[in-house]
Amino acid sequence: MRVIKIGLLGLGTVGASVIRILQKNKVAIEKKCGCSFEVIIACARDLEKARDCSLSGIILTTDPLEIVHHPEVEVVVELIGGTTIALGVLIEAIKNSKHVVTANKAVIALHGNELIETAKRNDVFLGFEAAIAGSIPVVKTLRESLAGNSIRKIVGIVNGTCNFMLSGMSESGYSFETILKEAQTLGYAEADPSFDVDGIDAGHKLAILASLAFGGAIQFEKVSIDGIREILVDDLVYANALGYKVKHLALAIKSTSGIELRVHPTLIPTGHILANIDGVLNAVLIDAEETGPLLLSGAGAGGDATASSVISDLVSLAAKPSQKQNIQRAEFQAKSDVSSEVNVLPIENIYSAYYLRIQALDKPGVLAEISQNLASSEVSIEAIRQQESHGDDGSVPIVIITGKITESAIANACKHIGNSDNVCGDIVRYRVESP
Amino acid sequence: MRVIKIGLLGLGTVGASVIRILQKNKVAIEKKCGCSFEVIIACARDLEKARDCSLSGIILTTDPLEIVHHPEVEVVVELIGGTTIALGVLIEAIKNSKHVVTANKAVIALHGNELIETAKRNDVFLGFEAAIAGSIPVVKTLRESLAGNSIRKIVGIVNGTCNFMLSGMSESGYSFETILKEAQTLGYAEADPSFDVDGIDAGHKLAILASLAFGGAIQFEKVSIDGIREILVDDLVYANALGYKVKHLALAIKSTSGIELRVHPTLIPTGHILANIDGVLNAVLIDAEETGPLLLSGAGAGGDATASSVISDLVSLAAKPSQKQNIQRAEFQAKSDVSSEVNVLPIENIYSAYYLRIQALDKPGVLAEISQNLASSEVSIEAIRQQESHGDDGSVPIVIITGKITESAIANACKHIGNSDNVCGDIVRYRVESP
């Protein structure tokens, strides 16, 4: 039986899970794949640390390059994370004709085009199923299962931290800060949470998904990103009363003129298929012309769930010829064309419905004035509600759901409304998605 | 560029969709796959019939064997359905070293073991993504993405007709017969609906899914199957009042002693992840030790949706060496081991909670008598409700949710209860699933 020898970079939670699962399910995997997977060498900064797996028979090193240059290693699994060390190591591995599998969304989002081109030139496989949405097989689904389809839209809940926090705020009524502490205690948020709560991580994943779905280069720098820091429990309550839930969504939408790439808190109807994806769950909704909406949902993080996707990429390698077999591997050469760029539409021109929260004085005529100002900016109103809670200054929140309008038009309208003496403070606005 | 030449058996809705999608998305598919797909010959009973696709450049024949023997055909796509003609044609194609792709669940469920073994011996690919749950990539997910995992349980809504009918009965309050007529008018049910409403089709799909998930031969004959003919709108209403929805589920569950394979109407809590999969949607929930529950949901039928899965199998072929390249194809030889059988547990020994509907006389002491009879059969009661609607004989329905108990024990208990003079007619029972 063919043995695929693996060099493992990083022995954290996911690395330990990869080793443990490959050992535990060895017989079943061999039966299913017709080959065997063996981690022969692994690298970690601290070799003395206790690991949640058996390392017997595995060469240990602190030098990533030892793995990359090891003559017997056929595939390098990169679980270091970040871009500082990982990029150089991945490039070096590929240039050494090693197949590479990574769970590192940052390195793929920021340097994926270079990595894909280098992998093509060196005729090796570059797998990153584990980089997006943990256990969910969304990369394979887009790359292979839906390869024949015209994809119109991807909507994802791809950051477990944000989803856990919004679900938690909604259920408990606790503030962003309180829920953040809970998330940190539970290990769902980092000590510095900005990467997650400011939407960068979701932006990374969206850029990769869009390239898989629509072709062309990964364009992370063109993703419009808003995080969840500013969201108040009040907004979740008001939205709910109007029939919506607030989710942090990553959206890639194709139109005739280009694609929209945006990550932001979003109101979705409570009957929306993504509305009940709560807690640390992830979900990706793929809408293709031929199939209609296809939903994939599951664990978005965790050692074993992520390791499952790493192993999924290894299994893909089982179907590939080994390095010794010198045949033309068409699938590696053509699968990702990242040389061209699909036009990304500027966020200012994108149409959306909006939720507005306007803090205004509680006196006759104010609601009429706001409605009038919106009308003069050609913003239609789907729903408007004055809330009961009074601020210290006697002002009340007025909540509005608008019709569809461009980002630049709603920004102008808000500026216009904000100029009134009857309106206090900034106007809060979030986008609203239809089903 | 490599051209994969296809022979198409069957020019119905799905066949026309396959041709149309391959033509419409030709450029994008070539870019993604690095090869081109071309239907060069197609077969239909009636060549004069109008088709919803262009047949220009395609040789047409009424003889399936002409396709199977065509020297240029590399892959045969079988969309005839049924087992009479399809089996012989598929075997003949495989023996002629053609790869085969089929959307035919009956032929795979009933003759899959033979087909898989023959495909292995002849070193060709046998694809059947389209045979289960339309557009949902559940075969590839089980075969490849989750190949490293220990799967514990599969729960599927895999028959669109049943799901449409139960959703419709629940929403409208119309009877089975009325909704069946609606489903037939809409094209969601056949003139003879027994294959769907009696659960045979779901049983076929479950047998295939279980073989993919747990290994071993496809064992359709061991699936315990109940359909939805007996379900009353009353049952849906009573279940709903107790916090449940009724779904027609296909379940494959692994335990230390073997696997359960069963298809039946099932009460699931309204908060269950499958509770809102309504209408003709399909869904498959896969629960693995490593990942926890993974949900795949989407269109379960329709020409384009099914064609999408047929093309997904064609795309898998793009990554395979062509027939001219004589290398060892380990993945074909080992992927499905159907030579052994996993032990299927007899339905009598399976534990489940139950919903019981007992028609009883409306007089003091009857409810106590029934409770007492259940207790003496060691059946615990989770909930019990006497309904208000009186029958012509003055009897009332009593609805009970039991604790977990074996099928044989509940059958005995029901027999015992039914012997009472206070109980009229048969006792209706359905299984209840926890989340």
Interface residues (C-beta under 8 A of the other chain):
Chain A: R2 S17 I21 L22 K24 N25 A28 I29 E30 K31 K32 C33 G34 C35 E129 G134 S135 I136 P137 K140 T141 R143 E144 S145 L146 A147 G148 N149 S150 G215 I273 N276 A288 E289 E290 T291 G292 P293 L294 L295 L296 S297 G298 A299 D304 A305 A307 S308 S309 I311 S312 L314 V315 S316 A318 A319 K320 P321 Q325 I327 A330 E331 Q333 A334 K335 D337
Chain B: R2 S17 I21 L22 K24 N25 A28 I29 E30 K31 K32 C33 G34 C35 E129 G134 S135 I136 P137 K140 T141 R143 E144 S145 L146 A147 G148 N149 S150 G215 I273 N276 A288 E289 E290 T291 G292 P293 L294 L295 L296 S297 G298 A299 D304 A305 A307 S308 S309 I311 S312 L314 V315 S316 A318 A319 K320 P321 Q325 I327 A330 E331 Q333 A334 K335 D337
